[in-house]
Structures are given as C-alpha cells and as structure tokens.
Amino acid sequence: MSQAKVPAWVTMALLPAINVLIAFLVSALLFIYIDINPIDAAKVMWVGAFGYAEGFGYTLYYATGFIFTGLAVAIAFHAGLFNIGGEGQAYIGGLGVGLVCLTLGEYASWWIVFPVAILVGGLFGAAWAFIPAYLQAKRGSHIVITTIMFNFIAASLMAYLLVDVLKPDNTMATESRVFAVSSWLPKMHEILAIFGIEVAKSPLNLSFFFALLCCLFVWLLMWHSRWGYEIRAVGANPSAASYAGIKYVKVIVLTMLISGMLAGFFGLNVLQGELHQIKLNFVEGFGFTGIAVALMGRNHPIGVLLASLLFGFLYQGGAELSFEYGVDRNIVVVLQGLVILFSGALEHMFRPHLERAYLKLFSQQQQPTEQGA
C-alpha cells in the first residue's frame, strides 16, 4: 500500500485520536471491573479538569510541565536520539532555577529573577545533557544508557545537596528554605485580576506563556532554520547527512544541549511558580512522561501541546476521580499506561486498516466523478 496516497493528517492526527479513543474504551472496562460507572467517571474527570476555573488552572499547570519535557524529548527524536534523561535534566535545571531564586531573589523582584532563572535553568539542564551527548557523538556510547545513568546521578546529587547543603538547620525536611516572596512568579489569577477579571485561585502561573513560546521556538528551529534541517537530516540518515557535509558530532551535541535546556525549564513552573522552594523529587516522573507526550504528539510542537493537555487532563481529572470515588490515586498511572500502550507500543496496530478504509472511501468518491466526466 502506497503511503503517498494517504494524506498526512490521517496518520498524524486521525490515527493518534483513534489510539486514544481505544485506550479510553479499555479504561472503561477497568472502571467496570472496580464497580464504577465509566460514563460517570468520565464526567467527573472532565468536569474536574475543564468544568470550573480552578480545575482548569490545575490542568494547564500540569500541562506546562509536560510541554517542557515533551519538547525536550521531541527535539532529540528528530536527530535520531532517544533522550531518556529528561528526568535528570529537569532535576538539575530546577536546581539552577532554585539557586537563582535563593540568591538573587533576596535582592530583586520576579521580573528580574525570571529571565535570569530562565538562563541559568536552561544552562544547568544543557550542561547535564552535554556529557551523554559527547559520549554518544565521540565515543559511540548509547544515549539511552548514559542518560539513564545520569538520572540516577542527578537524584543522588540532589539528595546530597538537600540533606547536607541547602537544608535549613531548624528542620528535618529534605527541602531548601522558602524563596523570597518577591521572586515568586505571578499566578494567572493574579495577572487577570489586574484587568478586572476575577477567577478562582490555581497554581497556573506566568511560565505557561513561556512554555508556549518554547513551542514556537522549536517549530521555527526545526522547520525554518538551517540547524533544524541539519538535525532532521542526521535523524533521517546519518551517513547521507555526513556525505552532504553536515557535521555529525556538532549536530548531536547541539541537539542534546537544546533538549537538556528545554527540560531544564521545568523548574520555572514547579519551583519558582508554585512550590517556592527546592524539594526532593519535585520532578515526580514528568521527565519520563514527557517521552509519552512526545510520542503522542508525533514530535511536533502542536502535537506536544495537545498531548500535554491530555496528560494534564489525566492528572487533574484523576485527582478529582480519586476524591469523588475514593479510588487509589494510582488509577491515574494505569490510565496513563493505557494511553502510552496504544499511542506508543501499539501506535501502528490500526494504521493498515485505517489506510485501507481511507483509500477505499476515496476511490468510491472518485468513481462517480470520473463517470460524470
């Protein structure tokens, strides 16, 4: 079957939508098994995630974190790299954001701290991605192995810093002191209140708009710049790219630096925007979930944005479901797993049937036109 006859939107948009629908249908069987009406569960999740201002704010707050980690994974995929190190890069990038808020935040307002935190958080995340990138490009060490190892190193480093360096003397909690209030990012309800719009409080903050700018940046970089062309060329065929004069080592290192930088921005949303202190395990698996976000989004910024909204819906809707029915919060993990299963491991299961159905329908529509001519 010729893929050229099938429009791109069939495999880029319709196929992921069908995969998500199948995942939700299987989830319905799970709810039936635990004696919960799946329709009622869906209503609770939908209303909890989108039905009122506070819930919608939480959904967008979670989605912001997924945008950063999803873009980080997506841009590495374009170069043929499977960056599993988003968790560690977000961790270390958050350390950079936290250090800026702990030091500069004592003397400056958020509008000065924020750009510095962007710069330092991005540099910390990029630096953590540099060694795996160099080992892949120069030594042939597989990026999957090295980035996984660096996730564990990042976790150990953060545990040491929060226990022996950053933890205040008067507490046993593994967390830093609270940032100065002046360094906190404005929440969305505070921004809207300036214009006379009153909405319920939520952790959604200014970093959401920066995440949207990152989507625009990745789109311009990958499809409207020479660097993006080189990245995609290496990802498509490294040998042909090298023959065309594209430097493999430079592209691999550059791609991973950008990937680590994007993951490093995660701390802006969680630390400067909501927690206001460095805490142990503040990434909470968002780096790994970013892999699923990138796969679902077909490594395109628009797709990553939509997939981030889906996972934000699962997080917030799952929390509402847990509160309403008293089910284990880990039900959200099961729902995520089903979405990942059908959108990742089984993403092409329905593709041949979908293409045949489209081509059959298209040919039936063309025949009357040709007969009339």
Secondary structure in CASP SS format (residue, H / E / C, confidence):
PFRMAT SS
TARGET T0000
AUTHOR 0000-0000-0000
METHOD secondary structure of the structure
MODEL  1
M C 1.00
S C 1.00
Q H 1.00
A H 1.00
K H 1.00
V C 1.00
P C 1.00
A H 1.00
W H 1.00
V H 1.00
T H 1.00
M H 1.00
A H 1.00
L H 1.00
L H 1.00
P H 1.00
A H 1.00
I H 1.00
N H 1.00
V H 1.00
L H 1.00
I H 1.00
A H 1.00
F H 1.00
L H 1.00
V H 1.00
S H 1.00
A H 1.00
L H 1.00
L H 1.00
F H 1.00
I H 1.00
Y H 1.00
I C 1.00
D C 1.00
I C 1.00
N C 1.00
P H 1.00
I H 1.00
D H 1.00
A H 1.00
A H 1.00
K H 1.00
V H 1.00
M H 1.00
W H 1.00
V H 1.00
G H 1.00
A H 1.00
F H 1.00
G C 1.00
Y C 1.00
A H 1.00
E H 1.00
G H 1.00
F H 1.00
G H 1.00
Y H 1.00
T H 1.00
L H 1.00
Y H 1.00
Y H 1.00
A H 1.00
T H 1.00
G H 1.00
F H 1.00
I H 1.00
F H 1.00
T H 1.00
G H 1.00
L H 1.00
A H 1.00
V H 1.00
A H 1.00
I H 1.00
A H 1.00
F H 1.00
H H 1.00
A C 1.00
G C 1.00
L C 1.00
F C 1.00
N C 1.00
I C 1.00
G C 1.00
G H 1.00
E H 1.00
G H 1.00
Q H 1.00
A H 1.00
Y H 1.00
I H 1.00
G H 1.00
G H 1.00
L H 1.00
G H 1.00
V H 1.00
G H 1.00
L H 1.00
V H 1.00
C H 1.00
L H 1.00
T H 1.00
L H 1.00
G H 1.00
E H 1.00
Y C 1.00
A C 1.00
S C 1.00
W H 1.00
W H 1.00
I H 1.00
V H 1.00
F H 1.00
P H 1.00
V H 1.00
A H 1.00
I H 1.00
L H 1.00
V H 1.00
G H 1.00
G H 1.00
L H 1.00
F H 1.00
G H 1.00
A H 1.00
A H 1.00
W H 1.00
A H 1.00
F H 1.00
I H 1.00
P H 1.00
A H 1.00
Y H 1.00
L H 1.00
Q H 1.00
A H 1.00
K H 1.00
R H 1.00
G C 1.00
S C 1.00
H C 1.00
I H 1.00
V H 1.00
I H 1.00
T H 1.00
T H 1.00
I H 1.00
M H 1.00
F H 1.00
N H 1.00
F H 1.00
I H 1.00
A H 1.00
A H 1.00
S H 1.00
L H 1.00
M H 1.00
A H 1.00
Y H 1.00
L H 1.00
L H 1.00
V H 1.00
D H 1.00
V C 1.00
L C 1.00
K C 1.00
P C 1.00
D C 1.00
N C 1.00
T C 1.00
M C 1.00
A C 1.00
T C 1.00
E E 1.00
S C 1.00
R C 1.00
V C 1.00
F C 1.00
A C 1.00
V H 1.00
S H 1.00
S H 1.00
W C 1.00
L C 1.00
P C 1.00
K E 1.00
M H 1.00
H H 1.00
E H 1.00
I H 1.00
L H 1.00
A H 1.00
I H 1.00
F C 1.00
G C 1.00
I C 1.00
E C 1.00
V C 1.00
A C 1.00
K C 1.00
S C 1.00
P C 1.00
L C 1.00
N E 1.00
L C 1.00
S H 1.00
F H 1.00
F H 1.00
F H 1.00
A H 1.00
L H 1.00
L H 1.00
C H 1.00
C H 1.00
L H 1.00
F H 1.00
V H 1.00
W H 1.00
L H 1.00
L H 1.00
M H 1.00
W H 1.00
H C 1.00
S C 1.00
R H 1.00
W H 1.00
G H 1.00
Y H 1.00
E H 1.00
I H 1.00
R H 1.00
A H 1.00
V H 1.00
G H 1.00
A H 1.00
N C 1.00
P H 1.00
S H 1.00
A H 1.00
A H 1.00
S H 1.00
Y H 1.00
A C 1.00
G C 1.00
I C 1.00
K C 1.00
Y H 1.00
V H 1.00
K H 1.00
V H 1.00
I H 1.00
V H 1.00
L H 1.00
T H 1.00
M H 1.00
L H 1.00
I H 1.00
S H 1.00
G H 1.00
M H 1.00
L H 1.00
A H 1.00
G H 1.00
F C 1.00
F H 1.00
G H 1.00
L H 1.00
N H 1.00
V H 1.00
L H 1.00
Q H 1.00
G H 1.00
E H 1.00
L H 1.00
H C 1.00
Q C 1.00
I C 1.00
K E 1.00
L C 1.00
N C 1.00
F C 1.00
V C 1.00
E C 1.00
G C 1.00
F H 1.00
G H 1.00
F H 1.00
T H 1.00
G H 1.00
I H 1.00
A H 1.00
V H 1.00
A H 1.00
L H 1.00
M H 1.00
G C 1.00
R C 1.00
N C 1.00
H C 1.00
P H 1.00
I H 1.00
G H 1.00
V H 1.00
L H 1.00
L H 1.00
A H 1.00
S H 1.00
L H 1.00
L H 1.00
F H 1.00
G H 1.00
F H 1.00
L H 1.00
Y H 1.00
Q H 1.00
G H 1.00
G H 1.00
A H 1.00
E H 1.00
L H 1.00
S H 1.00
F H 1.00
E H 1.00
Y H 1.00
G C 1.00
V C 1.00
D C 1.00
R C 1.00
N C 1.00
I H 1.00
V H 1.00
V H 1.00
V H 1.00
L H 1.00
Q H 1.00
G H 1.00
L H 1.00
V H 1.00
I H 1.00
L H 1.00
F H 1.00
S H 1.00
G H 1.00
A H 1.00
L C 1.00
E C 1.00
H C 1.00
M C 1.00
F C 1.00
R H 1.00
P H 1.00
H H 1.00
L H 1.00
E H 1.00
R H 1.00
A H 1.00
Y H 1.00
L H 1.00
K H 1.00
L H 1.00
F H 1.00
S H 1.00
Q H 1.00
Q H 1.00
Q H 1.00
Q H 1.00
P H 1.00
T H 1.00
E H 1.00
Q H 1.00
G H 1.00
A C 1.00
END
